[in-house]
Each structure stands twice: as C-alpha cells, then as structure tokens.
Amino acid sequence: MKHLAQRMALLGTENAFSVISKAKKFEEEVLKPQGKKLIYLQIGEPGFDTPQNINEAAINAIKNNKTHYTPTPGIPELRELIAKRTNEKIGTSYAKEDVVVTSGAKPIIFYLLNALIEEGDEVIIPSPAFPIYGSVTEYLGGKVVPIHLREEDEFNLNAAELKKSITPKTKLIVINSPQNPTGGVFKKETIQEVAKLAEEKDLFILSDEIYDEMVHDGEHFSIASVAGMSERTVILNGCSKTYAMTGYRIGWGITKNKDLAQALERLACNDTSCPNAIAQYAALEALSGTQKPVKIMLQEYKKRRDLIVSLVNKIKGIKCHSPKGAFYLMVNVRELLDKLGISTYELCDRIMQEANVLILPGPVFGHFAEDFVRFSYVSTEENIIEGLSRIKKFVESV
C-alpha cells in the first residue's frame, strides 16, 4: 500500500477540535443517560448568534441569485469596504487591490507562510500561541522560534527577548494582539519596537488582528500603522469573531506589498477558486450596516470576563490575571497540578469527567503553557457561575 507524503507527519492540528469531539462523545454516551449535561467553557466562538441584518443580507443574496463564482480575491465592493474600514481604524491608506478575501481568516496563515518560508527559515512566534502558526511553519520545513509571553507581564511581548531571537535565518515575526489564548493586548510601545526591528533586519510581519474589536482595557494598536510597515506586513482579519459569523467563513489579508498580495491571491485560486459568494454579501452588510450588535456583544464579554475572573480567583490552588482583550482566560493551575501530581491534560480530563465542565489544557497552545488551562468566557453568565461552582467543588474534594 502506498504511504502518505512524509511532510504530512510535520503538519499539526488545532487540538481544541479533537477535545470537543471527545467531550461530545462523553456527553452523549455517559452524561445524557444520567440526565446530566456538560458545560462548555473552552470554545473560541462568539456566544451570540449572527445579527439578523447580516443573515437577511445572506438570504437576499440567495433570492437575487448571487450564487455564482466571484473574483478570486473577493467582490470589489467588499474589498473596497474592507480597505476603507481598515484605514479609518488604524490610519493607513489601503486600496481594494491590497485586500484578498478568503474562506475564513485561517487560510491567510497558510498562504502567507507558503509564500515566504523556505526550508530552514525561522519564524518568531510569541507563545503560548494559536497552534496553526507553528504547525504550518514546521510543515513547510521552517523552524519555530518561540518568545515567552509571561503571566507576570500580563502576557505582553518582551521586545528585548525578541531582538535576541532574531538570526540571519529569521524571515517572519507573528504578532497576535489581542491574543489567543492569553487575552493579552500588546503595548503600543512594544509593537513600535517590533516595527523598528523588522525594518532594521528586513523582516516580514504577520499581524493577526482577528480580535481587534475586542479590547476591554486599553486600545488596539496595529503595527501596519507605523510608517513603512504596511509594505512588509500582512494584516489578518475577518468577520468570525467581531460579527459572530464563524460559520460564514469570511476572512481577509491586507498588505501594501504587491508581491505578497499577488501570492495570496494565486494560492487562494489554487485552493478554493474564490470565497463563498453569499457569505461575501453577508460580510458586506456586516461591515456597512449597524455596529450596535458589536458594541452589545463587547459589553457583555467584559461583564462575563469580570465575573469569571472573580470566580476563578476564589478557588484555592488556581489563579489568573484579568485579560485585556479577546474572550479567553489563561488560568495558572501549577499549585493544583503539584498537589495532585498530574499534568494539565489529566487535570482537564478529570474536570470533564468528574465536574462535567470542559476547558482546554494550556499545552495545546504550544510552548510555555504547561502551568495553565484556558477558559473562554463566551458562555452565558448562568453557565459560567454553574461551571465554576462545579470546578470549585472538584478542587475542594481532591
């Protein structure tokens, strides 16, 4: 029998999905027959339905037969609106030609790394991190160089450590702020220092800004707004998080670098031909229509953040800082792990089976996360209260 290509062994995955699959099976086979349910406090998906005006735009697109192929980089009016909205937010001068719309934001990671990384090239990734950056880097024969995001620094990037990590083989620096999984928001001054290093060392930047609207404390600052950086940066963004449109699968990359923009488009053409036409018209409404639902969701996330932080810090043996952005919470469980003599994977498994609450072990996010578990606070206040009550009882019983 023929075997898979060797490079497939280098390609990782997003373990959060496999954890969910295991949890769903446990809930269906074990809990439901007992009349119990699992509380999900791990998922990285908005806890709201897509706003109705956006869904209506999708329905109207179908009624108007907007169901055919579109240009590979997206319909012109959406690309133009994305450029306009980005310019208004961060003070840049993008045009529609600088925008490539894709089937979700994640393909921008895959396309950009494919466009840039040769075997042996190094990619600097602040960690803990969204796992796909490292997975695709290693798949392409590149080397991941992690930079430690420390809890005591509120998971802010240390520019001095970054500078020491740059070598002649460094090709790309990944910036993700607000950040998954820590909820950290990088300081403006730090990002400006990263920009200076990128200019000095002639490096590219992937700026993952998918959570740019979800800042609870402080403000979002884009590295692309620094003079000269829009030519060496690709901004990743999309509709999934801000507009609760995860299933619509609409994201985009933006860059003033014409070679990079053309490379993204060419790879997208080979991959999907074009984004979903109906979803693009829904995205057009999301960006041009009322932004009131976005404000309501953000206010609610901040309330839920404050609630979950308060409840976590009342449990002996675990602790956390209040995240400044996104909807994630990294919780330090080292004291509890040492007490029980188990790993974070084992702890999360026991919490699922004994407390019936699902959270994620920190190491699924790569380097420097062995002491942590990740919560998401997108669930209802009722579920957060009940979930943390169950975890508190579990911790007090062990």
N, C-alpha and C positions, 0 to 999 in steps of 0.2 A: 504493500500500500504506500502511496506517495505521502510524504510528510509536509506539514506546513512550512512556509519560509522561516528561516532561522530568526529573522528580525521580529517575528510575532512574539517571541519569548521576551523581547525587550519592552513590549508595549504593556503598560499597566492598565488600570481601570479606575473608575470612581467607586470606591468601595461602599460609599453610602447607599448605592442602589442594591448591592448584594445584601447589606444589612437589612434593608427594608424588605427584601424578598424573604429572608429568613424569618423576620418578625411577622410578616403577613401569614406565613405558613404556621407559625407558632400560635398566632391568634385564632386562625381558622380551625386548627386541629385540636388545640388544647384549651384555649380560653373560652371560645364561644360555647362549646358543650357544657361549660360550667356557668354560663350566664355572665361571664366577665368580658372586659374589653381592655385593649392595650391603649395607653396614652402616648401619642407620638410627640416627643419634644426634641426631635432631631432634624426634621426635614428643612431643606433650604428652599422652600417655596412659599410665596406670599400666602398669608392666611385669609385671603379675601378672594371673592370671585372677580372676574374681569368686569370692569364697569360697563353698564348696559349700553352706553352710547357707542362703545367700541364694538361690542357684539352686534349691535344694529348695523354698523358700517360693514361688518363682515357679511351679514345677511343680505344687505343691499348690493354688495359686490356680486354675490351669487345671483340675485334676481336680475342684475344688469349684465350677466354673463361675463364678468371679469374673471374668467376661469381658464385663460389660455397662458401660454408662455409669456414671460416678461423679459426685458433685457437682463442679462446675467447679473449685473451689479444692482439691479432693482429698478423700479419705475422712476422716471426722472423727478416727478413731483415729490416723492418720498425722500430721495437723495438730497434734493434741494432743501427740503424742510429740515432734515437732519443736520445739514451743514449750517443752516440759519440758526436753529436752536442751539447748536454747539457753540457757535460764535457768540450768541447772546449770553450764554452761561459762563464761558471762560475767556472771552475777549480775543478770539482767533479770527482768521479770515479764510475759512474753508469755503470751497465751492462744491457743487454737486459732483464734479469729476473726482473729488478727493474721497468720496464715500462709496464703499462697497457694502451692499446689504446682503446678508447671508441667512441661511436657515438656522436661526439661533445664533447666539454670540460665540459659543464654543468653537465653531469652525475657524474663527479668526485666529485662535491659538494654533490650531493645526496648520492652517495655511501659512501664517507668518513664519512659524518655525521651519516648515518645509522650504519656504523661500530663502531662509537665511542660513540654516545650520548645516555645516559640513561635518564629517566625522572628526571628532576631536575638539570641535568648538565648545566653548564653555558658556553656559547660561546662568547668570546670577539670579537666584530666587529667594527673596525674603521668606523665611519659614518659621512656623507652620504655614502651609500654603495649600491652595486649591490643587489637587493632585495632578490634574491634566497637564499643567506646565511641565512638570518633571517627566511625566510618562512619555509625552511626545518627544521631548528633548532626547531621552535615552533611546527611544525607538529609532531616531534618526542618527544614532551614533554620537550624539553630543554628551557633554558632561554637566551634570547639575552641580552648581556651587551654592550651597545654602548659606544664608545670612540669618543669624539667630535673632528672632523677634522676642524680646524678653518681657515677661509679665511685669517686672518691676518698672519697666519703661512704658507701660501701657501698650505694649506691642508696637512701639514706634521703631522705625528703621534707624539703625546707627550708621551714619554716613562714614565715620572713621573706619568701621569694620568693612563696610562696602569697598572703600578705597583700597584697603589691604588685600581684598579678594580679587581685584582686577589683575589679570595677567595678559600677556600678548595673545593668548588664545580666547580671551573673552570677546563675545560677539553681541550679546544681548543682555539687558537687565530687565527683569519683570517688576513692575510696580502695580500693586493692587491695593487701592485705598478709596473708600472704606474696604476693609479686608475680610475675606473669608479664609479661615474660620474664626479669627480672633475678634472681629468687630473693631479693630484698631483703625484709627484715622491718622495717616502720616502728617507730620507738621509741615507747614509751608516752607519753613527754612530748610528742613531736611530734603524736601523734594527739589528745592533750588540747588542744594549741594549736589544732588544726584545729577541734575541737569548739567552742572558745571563739569562734573567728572565725565559725563557722556560726551560733552564737547571736546574736552581735553584728550580723551582716549579714543575718540571716533567710534562710539558705540551706539547701537540701536536700543530703543526702549519699547517694550510692550506695556502700555498703561491700561490696565483693566479697571474701567470706571463703571462697571455694571451697577454698583450701589451708590452712584454719585448723588442721587436724590435722597439717600437715606443717611443723613448726618444728624445725630441727635444733639451733639455738643460740638461747638466749633464750626468749621466750614470746610467744604471740599476744595482742594486746590489741584488743578491739572498741570502736569509737567509740560504739556503741549502749549500752555500759555506763556512759558518762558521763551524769550526771544531766541529764534534759531532752532527750537526743539520740535516744531511741527513737521520739519523735514526729516527728522530722524526718529520720530515717534509714530506708532500706530495706536490710536485710541480704540479700545474695545468697549462697546456699549450695546444696549438693546432694550427691548420692551418687557422682558420677562419679569424682572423684579419690580421696577417702578410702577408698571401698569397691571401687575398680576396677570401676565399673558404668557406664562411658561409654555402652555400647550400650543400657542400660536407659532412658536419658533421663529422669531424675528430678531436678528441682531445686526450689528454692522461694525466695520472697521473704518477709521478715518485717518488719512495721512496726506501731507503735502509732498511726500516723496513719490514721484510719478512711477518710478520703477517698482516700488513696493505696491502701490495701488494696482498697477497692471498685473503684478504677480498674484495678488489676492484674487483679482478677477479671473485670471486664467485658471487658477486652481479651483475656484468655485465652479467655473464652466465644466471642468473635467469631473467634478464631484457631483453637483446637483443640477446643472444647467442654469437654474435660476431659483430664487426663493418662491415660496407659495404665493400665488397672486392674490388670493383672497386675504391672506394674513397681512400682506403689504398694505392693502386698503384699510384694514383694521388699524394698522400701525399709523397710517396717515391721520386717522381720526384721533388716535391716542395722543399724538404729538400736537395736533392743531386744535383739538376740542378742549372742553373744560378740564382744568387741572385740579378741580376741587377734590375728586376722589383720592388723588395722590396725597394731598395735604391731610385728608382724614385718615388715610392709612398710616402716614408717618406719625401723626399724633397718637394713634392707637399703639403703634410699635413702641414708642417712647414710654407710654404708660405700662405696657407689658414688660419692657426692659426693667423699669424701676421695680416692678412687682417681683420679677424672677430673681433679680439681684438681691433684693431684700430677703426673699425666702431661702435662697441658696446659702447666704451668709449666716443664717440661723441654724444651719446643720453642722454639728461638730465633726471636724475632720475634713471638711471641704471649704473652699473659699474662692472668691472671684473679684475682679475689678469690674466696674461698670463700663461696658463698651461704648465708644463714642459714635459708632455707626453700624450700618447693615442691620441684620437681625439675629446675630449669633453671640454666644456667650461661651468663652473658654473658662472652664472651672478646674482649679487645681485640686486634685484628689490624692496627692502624694501621701499625706498623713494616713488616709484611709487605706491606700494600697499597701503601705508598710505594715499597718495593723493587721491586715488580712493575709499578707504575703502573696498577693496575686497581681496580675497585670491589668492594664486598663481594659483590654479585650475581655478578660474574665470578669472584671467588675461590671462592665456594661451588659454582659450576658446574664449575670446574676440579677442585676436590676431589672432586666427584661423579664426573666423567668419568675423572680420572687416578688418584685414590686409592680410588675406589669407596666413599666414605663420604658420607652425606647429613647436612648441617647447614643451618641457616637463616641467611640474611643479616639482620643487625640491622635495616635499614630497613623490613622488612615490619612492624615494630612501631612505625613512625611516627617521630616527632621524636627527635633526639639519639642516634641509634643507628648513624650512618654508620661508626663506627670498630669496630663489633662484629659478631660472629656469635653465634648462640645454639645451644648444645648442650642436650640433655636427657639426664639420666643414669638413665633408667628401664630401659635395656637391661641385659643380663647383664654380669657382670664380664669374661667372655671377649670379648664384643663390644666393650666399652669399651677393653680392652687392645689388641685387634687394630685397632680403628678409629683409636685414637690412634697406634699404630705406623705405620699406613698414612699418616696425616697427617704424622707426623714425617718419614717418608721423602720425601714430596712436598715438604715445606718445604725439606728439605736439598738437594733436587735442582734447585730453581728459582733 
